[in-house]
Amino acid sequence: MNHDNKVNCPKCNHEINVNELIYSQIESKLNTKHQQQIADDEKALQIESLKLKKEQSAFELEKQQQQKTINEAVKQQVTQSEKTLRTDLTVEIQNEQSDAFDLLNTELQSKSEKVKELNLVKAQLAQKQREKDGLEESLAAENEIKLNEQMSAFKIVNQR
């Protein structure tokens, strides 16, 4: 189906191949349309690229905010845990000190009782010593009186 469609120019009588002319026009339109499609696609691609960059920036910002929120939550949890540990440790130390204090207090009371008993025994011993000394003095005085009486009686007997 190779028809040569040729036309002669009415002015210059130049022979024009209609198929080539139509082919050239169609090719030109297709090239223009194709170039326009490429330009539209590139523009759409640039718009999509900008949109993706904006979404990526928004995502990064959201990621940073979430990381900041997580860090703050972790910091708060650590602070709370430290506070709880300090409180527990303080209570434990107070309990241990209370137990030690109670033990020392009990020991002090026991020793105080022993000291009281010792002082009581010393006082009783001193009282017994005083009583003994008093009895000795009393006996010595009585013996002296008896001796004086015997000596007096002996002098009287010797004088007669």
C-alpha positions in Angstrom: 0.0 0.0 0.0 2.6 2.3 -0.9 0.8 5.0 -2.7 2.8 8.0 -3.7 0.5 10.9 -3.0 2.2 13.8 -4.6 0.8 17.2 -5.2 2.2 20.0 -7.2 2.4 23.5 -5.8 0.1 25.8 -7.7 2.5 28.8 -7.4 5.9 27.3 -7.9 4.9 24.0 -9.4 7.1 22.2 -6.9 6.2 18.6 -6.3 5.1 18.0 -2.7 4.9 14.5 -1.2 1.7 14.5 0.9 2.6 11.4 2.9 5.9 13.0 4.0 4.1 16.2 4.7 1.5 14.5 6.9 4.2 12.4 8.5 6.2 15.5 9.2 3.2 17.3 10.7 2.2 14.3 12.8 5.7 13.7 13.9 6.0 17.4 14.8 2.7 17.3 16.8 3.8 14.1 18.5 7.2 15.5 19.4 5.5 18.7 20.7 3.0 16.6 22.6 5.7 14.3 23.8 7.9 17.3 24.9 4.9 18.8 26.6 4.2 15.5 28.4 7.8 15.3 29.5 7.7 18.9 30.8 4.4 18.1 32.6 5.8 14.9 34.0 9.0 16.8 35.2 6.8 19.5 36.7 4.6 16.9 38.5 7.8 15.1 39.6 9.2 18.3 41.0 5.9 19.0 42.8 5.9 15.5 44.1 9.6 15.8 45.1 8.8 19.0 47.0 5.8 17.4 48.6 8.0 14.4 49.7 10.7 16.8 51.1 8.0 18.6 53.1 6.6 15.3 54.3 10.1 14.2 55.2 10.8 17.5 57.1 7.5 17.1 58.9 8.3 13.5 59.7 11.8 14.5 61.0 10.3 17.2 63.1 7.7 14.9 64.5 10.4 12.3 65.1 12.5 14.9 67.0 9.4 15.9 69.1 8.6 12.3 69.9 12.2 11.7 70.8 12.1 14.8 73.0 8.9 13.5 74.6 10.4 10.1 75.1 13.5 11.6 76.6 11.5 13.7 79.0 9.4 10.7 80.0 12.5 8.6 80.6 14.1 11.4 82.6 10.9 11.8 84.7 10.8 8.0 85.3 14.4 8.0 86.3 13.9 10.9 88.6 10.8 9.2 90.1 12.8 5.9 90.5 15.7 7.7 92.2 13.2 9.4 94.5 11.5 6.1 95.3 14.9 4.4 95.9 16.1 7.3 98.2 12.8 7.0 100.1 13.1 3.3 100.5 16.8 3.5 101.4 16.0 6.2 104.0 13.3 4.1 105.5 15.5 1.1 105.6 18.4 3.1 107.2 16.0 4.5 109.7 14.6 1.1 110.5 18.2 -0.3 111.0 19.1 2.7 113.1 15.9 2.4 115.1 16.7 -1.3 115.7 20.3 -0.4 116.7 19.0 2.4 118.9 16.5 0.2 120.5 19.2 -2.4 121.2 21.5 0.2 122.6 18.7 1.7 124.7 17.9 -1.8 126.1 21.5 -2.4 126.8 21.7 1.1 128.5 18.7 0.3 130.6 20.1 -3.0 131.6 23.4 -1.5 132.6 21.6 1.3 134.4 19.8 -1.3 136.4 23.1 -3.0 137.2 24.6 0.3 138.2 21.6 1.0 140.5 22.0 -2.5 142.0 25.7 -1.9 142.4 25.1 1.4 144.1 22.5 -0.1 146.3 24.9 -2.9 147.3 27.6 -0.3 147.9 25.2 1.7 150.0 24.2 -1.4 152.0 27.8 -2.3 152.4 28.7 1.2 153.6 25.8 1.0 156.0 26.9 -2.4 157.3 30.4 -1.0 157.6 29.1 2.0 159.6 27.1 -0.4 161.7 30.1 -2.6 162.2 32.3 0.5 163.0 29.6 1.7 165.4 29.4 -1.7 167.1 33.2 -1.9 167.3 33.3 1.6 168.9 30.4 0.7 171.1 32.2 -2.5 172.2 35.5 -0.7 172.6 33.7 1.9 174.7 32.0 -0.7 176.7 35.2 -2.6 177.1 37.0 0.6 178.1 34.2 1.3 180.7 34.5 -2.2 182.0 38.2 -2.0 182.0 38.0 1.3 183.9 35.6 -0.2 186.3 37.8 -3.2 186.8 40.8 -1.0 187.2 38.9 1.2 189.7 37.7 -1.9 191.5 41.2 -3.2 191.5 42.6 0.1 192.8 40.0 0.1 195.6 40.8 -3.5 196.4 44.5 -2.7 196.3 44.1 0.4 198.5 42.5 -1.6 201.2 
